[in-house]
Amino acid sequence: MFTVRGRFDGKSIELLETPPVDDEAFVLVTFLEGSLETAAARDNRRAVSVAMFSLDRYAGPLKQRLRAGQSAASESRPFTVGEIMTRKVISVAPDATAAEAIQIMNRHGITSVLVEPDESSQWGIVTMRDVLRKIVAADRSPDDVTANALASRPLVYVAPDMSLRDCSKLMIDANIRRAAVREKDQIIGIISDTDIFQVVEDRGWGPMPEIR
């Protein structure tokens, strides 16, 4: 359903590119599933019901209006991982202690840190949940556990051009909250469910309307 403004002369409607002036009568035209559903004309003194109009007459201007809206929305809303990922990748050596990893997370205000690979292991990640599960719940000292032993593996990778929708589905299926962004075998960023949630909070979400 789309609602646009128009100028009404009693017989026809001219779609307006800009809002009408205060003393000018105008109509709010609602198109529903390709047809004109309702139109109402009003000024400062009265409201007038308007008969049904054919959409064909206004199809061109309406499509231009919708395309302009789509373009603006596309420019303002990020759609790919690379647009919102955290580009500063913070990591620790595999032989660093869990205590050192915790200190780094606290210092940078982050909830996870990557663990660099050694000769026998790949990249991993240490999260606050790992600390709770493998240190606190296990009643162990963080000074006695290495970051390598604490890390979760395998690290899940996504491409910077992956859509946020596909990234969200991957996170749900893999039951993870973060993924490493990799390009040409190099980790270039981190994306989390919090990053995607922030997009929804700031910009909203939903499919763009289709223009035929």
N, C-alpha and C positions, 0 to 999 in steps of 0.2 A: 504494500500500500504506500502511495506517495502523495503528499499534499504540497501544492504549490500555490503561489499568489498570482492573481490575475486582475486586470482592469475590466469591468463589466459595463457595457453601454446599453444594457437592456435587451440586446439581441445576441451578442457574441462576447467571447472572452479573449482578451489579449494577455498572454503570460508575461509577467513582469520580471525583469532582470534584477531590479532593486526594489526594496520595500516602498510602498506608496506613501505619499505625504499625508499628514494628519487629516486634512479635510477632503481627501479623495476617496470615493467609494471603490471598494475592491472586493474580490471574491477569493475564497479559499477553495481550491479545486482538489478533490480527493480522487485518485485513480486507484482502483482495486482490481487486480488480476487483469490488467489490460483494458478495463472499461472505466468510464467516468461514473463514479458512484453517486456523489453528491456535490452540489455547489451552493454556496451561500454568498449573497452580496450584502454588504453593510456599509454604512457611513456613521456619522456621529449621532444620527437621529433615528435610524430605522434598520431593521434586518429584513432582507427579502429572500424568499426561497426561489431558486432558479431551476428551470426544467432540465432534463437530461440533455447532454450534448454529446456529439460524436467525438471519440478520441482521435479519429483520423486527422482532424483539422489541427490538433495540437501535438501530434506525435513527434514531429521534428523538434520543436522547441523543448518539449519535455525530455526527449532523449539527450539533447545537448545539456540540459540542466543536470540530469542524472549522471552523465559522463563527467561533468565538472565536479560533481560531488564525489564520485568514485576516485577521481584523480587526486583531489585534496585529501581524501581519507587514506589513499595509498601512500601519499607522501608523508603523512603525519604518523601513521601506525607502522611500527616495525613488524616484519614478517619472517625474518630469518634469524638463525642462531647468531651469525656474525654481527648482526646489528646491535645485539644487547649483551653479548658475552662479556665477562670480565677479562680484560686483556693482560692484566698483570698476573702472571703465573708464579705462585710462591711454592717452593718445594724444599724438602730437607733431604739430606743424605740418608741412605738406608741404615747406616750404623748410628745415626743420631738416636738419642734416647726419646722415649715417649714424653718425658718431662720437657725436653727441648722443643718437641713438636707442639706441645700444649702452650708453651711460652710464645712461640712464633704465632700461633693462632690468636692468642690473647693480644699480642702486640699489634697485629695488623687488623684486629677486629673481624676475623673471619671464622667460619665454622668448620673448615677443612683445610688440609694442606696435602699437596702431592708428595709422594715418596719416590725418589729417583731410583732407577733400576740398578741392580748390581750384576755380577757375572751370571747369576743363576735365576734372576727374577726380572719381571717386567715392571713398568710403572705401576704404582699403587696409589691409594688415597687413604688418609687418616681423617676421620670425621669425629665430631663430638660423640656420636653414637658409639663409635669404636672405643673411645675412651671410657664411656660408661659401661660398655659390655665387657671389655677385656681388661680394664684396670679397676674401676670402682666395684662392679658386681663380682669380679674375680678376686677382689681384695689383694691386689698386687701393687707394688710400688712402681710409679712411672719411671723411676731412675733405673729400674732393673729390666725394663722392657725396651727393645729397640723399635724404632719407627717401622722398620722392615717387618718385624713380627706383628706389629699392631695394624699394619695396612690391610685394606680390603682389596682383593683382586678377583678377576681381571678388571682393569679400568675400562669403562665403557666410553667409546669415542663417537663423536658426531662431526659432521662436516659443517663449515661455516655457512654454506648455502642451504642447509637443511631448514625446512619450514618449522616454525615454532609449534605448529599443530603436530607434525610428525615427531618432533623432539619430545613433546609432551606424551605422546602415545608410547614412545620408546621408554621413557622414564617410568611410566606406569607399568608397562609389561615387564621391565627389568627390576622393578621395585627399588629404584634408586632416586636420589634427590639431586644428584649432580652428574655431569658428564664432561669429559675433556673434549675440547674442540681441537681437531687435528687437521693439518693441511700439509701435504707432501711429507708425511712421516714426522712432522714437527708439531708439538703441542703449542697452540697459539692463544689459548684462552680456556676459561671454565664457564659453563652455564649451569644454573641451578633452577629448581622449581620456584624459588623466591624471585629470580629474575623474570620468569615468565608471568608469575602472579602480579608483579609490579606493572607489567605491560597492561594486563587486564584492568588493574586498578586505575592506572593513569589514562589509558586510551580506550578502554572498552574492548569488546570483541564481538565477533559474529561475521557471517559471510556477507560479502558485498552483494547488493541487488543486481540481478542479471538484466542487461539491456539487450533486447532482441532487435 
